[in-house]
Structures are given as structure tokens and as C-alpha cells.
């Protein structure tokens, strides 16, 4: 008898396998899979270095591919399995994609021990912006809300 827990474990095992295989080929130690029910929709591995793209984390790569495959930017009904706890970027992408669940194997402390200190980002977001290592400034312009007014005036807009 297959239970949700054993199915989750199998998908997590696949994400970890992908991460390990990626390391063997010179990539980063992260892998992800997106499933809907029993169907594998997409996979992703960390592609930051080979693509020179700091957003090419395994989860983001898997989300991009899944959205293309299902033909929608919403992945409702899907579960993201990751070899490691998603960093804030990947967690935000998961929220925007509206996956039903995120399940991960290693955690942010395991990543930090390997030199991937996502903890720093989690900690940073709890601090006032004035203390961040790079300035993040809010500067209003005369027409700052014009794009939103244009958006709201469209009757054919697709709601996020």
C-alpha cells in the first residue's frame, strides 16, 4: 500500500538524486521536481554558474519548465519537492506559482554548512531595510501609479 508519506519520500529521493548528479557534472548541489498527483511535470537543477543567471535555482528552473508544460503560470494542484529548503527567492517563486505544497529534504542549516548561507537572507528580511548591505530605496515619481492605473483599466487582464 502506497501512502502519501512514501510517495513524498520517493519524490524527495528523486530531487536529492538530481542534486547529486548535478554536482557530479559540475553544477550546484540542488535539485527539484514538480508533480501533479502521480505525474512528474518537471525537474530542475541548479544552473546558476553554467548559465550565469543568479535566479537559475533548481526550484525556479523546475517552476519555469512546469508552467510551460501546463500552459499556465499557476501550478495549483502541484507539489514542489526540493533537495533542500527553498531560499527566499525560491519560496517566493513557489508562492507566486501557487503550488499546493513545498516539501524539502535538507534545511537551511545544512546548506549553510556547505557554504550556501541562505540563513543570511532569511535573517536579513527580518531587519529594517536601512541596515541592509545594499541600499533599497523608495523614491516616488509623479507618475508612480500610472502602470497600475493602466492595468486596472484593462477589462481583459489576467489576475495574478
C-alpha positions as CSV (number, residue, x, y, z in Angstrom):
1,X,0.0,0.0,0.0
2,X,1.4,3.4,-1.0
3,X,0.8,6.2,1.4
4,X,1.3,10.0,0.9
5,X,4.4,9.8,3.1
6,X,6.0,7.1,1.0
7,X,5.1,8.9,-2.2
8,X,6.6,12.1,-0.8
9,X,9.7,10.2,0.2
10,X,10.1,8.8,-3.3
11,X,9.8,12.3,-4.9
12,X,12.3,13.7,-2.3
13,X,14.7,10.9,-3.2
14,X,14.4,11.9,-6.8
15,X,15.2,15.6,-6.0
16,X,18.2,14.5,-4.0
17,X,19.3,12.2,-6.8
18,X,19.1,15.1,-9.3
19,X,21.1,17.3,-7.0
20,X,23.8,14.8,-6.5
21,X,24.0,14.1,-10.3
22,X,24.2,17.8,-10.9
23,X,27.2,18.1,-8.6
24,X,28.9,15.2,-10.5
25,X,28.6,17.3,-13.7
26,X,30.0,20.5,-12.1
27,X,26.7,22.1,-11.1
28,X,25.3,23.2,-7.7
29,X,24.0,20.7,-5.1
30,X,20.3,21.4,-5.6
31,X,17.5,19.5,-7.4
32,X,13.8,19.9,-7.6
33,X,10.8,18.1,-9.1
34,X,7.2,19.2,-9.6
35,X,4.5,16.7,-9.6
36,X,0.7,16.7,-10.0
37,X,-0.9,13.7,-8.5
38,X,1.4,10.8,-9.6
39,X,2.6,12.6,-12.7
40,X,6.1,14.2,-12.9
41,X,5.6,17.6,-14.5
42,X,9.1,18.9,-14.5
43,X,12.5,18.7,-13.0
44,X,15.2,21.3,-12.3
45,X,18.8,21.5,-11.1
46,X,20.8,24.5,-10.1
47,X,22.1,26.2,-13.3
48,X,23.4,29.4,-11.7
49,X,27.1,29.0,-12.8
50,X,26.7,27.5,-16.3
51,X,24.0,30.0,-17.3
52,X,25.4,33.0,-15.4
53,X,21.9,33.5,-14.0
54,X,21.6,34.1,-10.3
55,X,17.9,33.2,-10.5
56,X,18.5,29.8,-12.0
57,X,18.0,27.9,-8.8
58,X,16.7,24.3,-9.1
59,X,13.2,25.2,-7.9
60,X,12.9,28.2,-10.3
61,X,14.1,26.1,-13.2
62,X,11.5,23.5,-12.3
63,X,8.8,26.1,-11.9
64,X,9.6,27.7,-15.3
65,X,9.5,24.3,-17.1
66,X,6.3,23.2,-15.3
67,X,4.5,26.4,-16.2
68,X,5.5,25.9,-19.9
69,X,4.3,22.3,-19.8
70,X,0.9,23.0,-18.2
71,X,0.4,26.2,-20.2
72,X,-0.3,28.4,-17.1
73,X,1.7,30.5,-14.6
74,X,-0.4,28.9,-11.8
75,X,0.6,25.5,-10.7
76,X,-2.3,24.7,-8.5
77,X,-2.7,21.0,-7.9
78,X,1.1,20.6,-8.0
79,X,3.7,19.9,-5.3
80,X,7.3,21.1,-5.4
81,X,9.8,18.7,-3.9
82,X,13.3,20.1,-3.3
83,X,16.5,18.5,-2.2
84,X,17.0,21.5,0.2
85,X,14.8,24.1,1.9
86,X,14.0,26.7,-0.7
87,X,15.8,30.0,-0.3
88,X,13.6,33.2,-0.1
89,X,13.8,33.6,-3.9
90,X,12.6,30.1,-4.5
91,X,10.0,30.3,-1.8
92,X,8.6,33.5,-3.3
93,X,8.5,31.8,-6.7
94,X,6.6,28.9,-5.2
95,X,4.1,31.2,-3.7
96,X,3.6,33.1,-7.0
97,X,3.2,29.8,-8.8
98,X,0.6,28.8,-6.3
99,X,1.9,25.3,-5.8
100,X,-0.2,23.3,-3.2
101,X,2.8,22.3,-1.1
102,X,6.5,22.6,-0.8
103,X,8.4,19.6,0.6
104,X,12.2,19.6,1.2
105,X,14.9,17.3,2.4
106,X,17.9,19.2,3.7
107,X,17.3,22.5,5.6
108,X,18.9,26.0,5.5
109,X,21.4,24.9,8.2
110,X,22.6,22.0,6.1
111,X,23.0,24.5,3.1
112,X,24.9,26.9,5.3
113,X,27.3,24.1,6.4
114,X,28.1,23.5,2.7
115,X,28.7,27.2,2.1
116,X,25.3,28.3,0.8
117,X,24.2,30.6,3.6
118,X,20.5,31.1,2.8
119,X,20.1,31.8,6.6
120,X,21.7,35.2,6.0
121,X,18.9,36.1,3.6
122,X,16.2,34.9,5.9
123,X,17.8,36.9,8.7
124,X,18.2,40.0,6.5
125,X,14.5,40.2,5.7
126,X,13.7,40.4,9.4
127,X,15.9,43.6,9.7
128,X,15.0,47.2,8.8
129,X,15.9,48.0,5.2
130,X,18.2,50.8,6.4
131,X,20.6,48.1,7.8
132,X,20.8,46.0,4.7
133,X,24.2,45.7,2.9
134,X,22.8,47.3,-0.3
135,X,20.5,50.4,-0.3
136,X,16.9,49.6,-1.1
137,X,15.2,52.9,-1.6
138,X,11.6,54.0,-2.1
139,X,11.6,57.1,-4.3
140,X,8.2,58.3,-5.6
141,X,7.8,59.8,-9.0
142,X,5.0,62.0,-10.3
143,X,3.5,59.1,-12.3
144,X,4.5,56.2,-10.0
145,X,1.0,54.6,-10.1
146,X,0.4,55.1,-13.9
147,X,1.2,51.4,-14.7
148,X,-1.2,50.2,-12.1
149,X,-4.0,52.5,-13.3
150,X,-3.4,51.2,-16.9
151,X,-3.5,47.7,-15.6
152,X,-6.8,48.3,-13.7
153,X,-8.4,49.9,-16.7
154,X,-7.9,46.7,-18.8
155,X,-11.0,44.5,-18.9
156,X,-9.0,41.7,-20.4
157,X,-6.4,41.5,-17.7
158,X,-5.5,38.1,-16.3
159,X,-5.5,38.3,-12.5
160,X,-2.4,37.0,-10.6
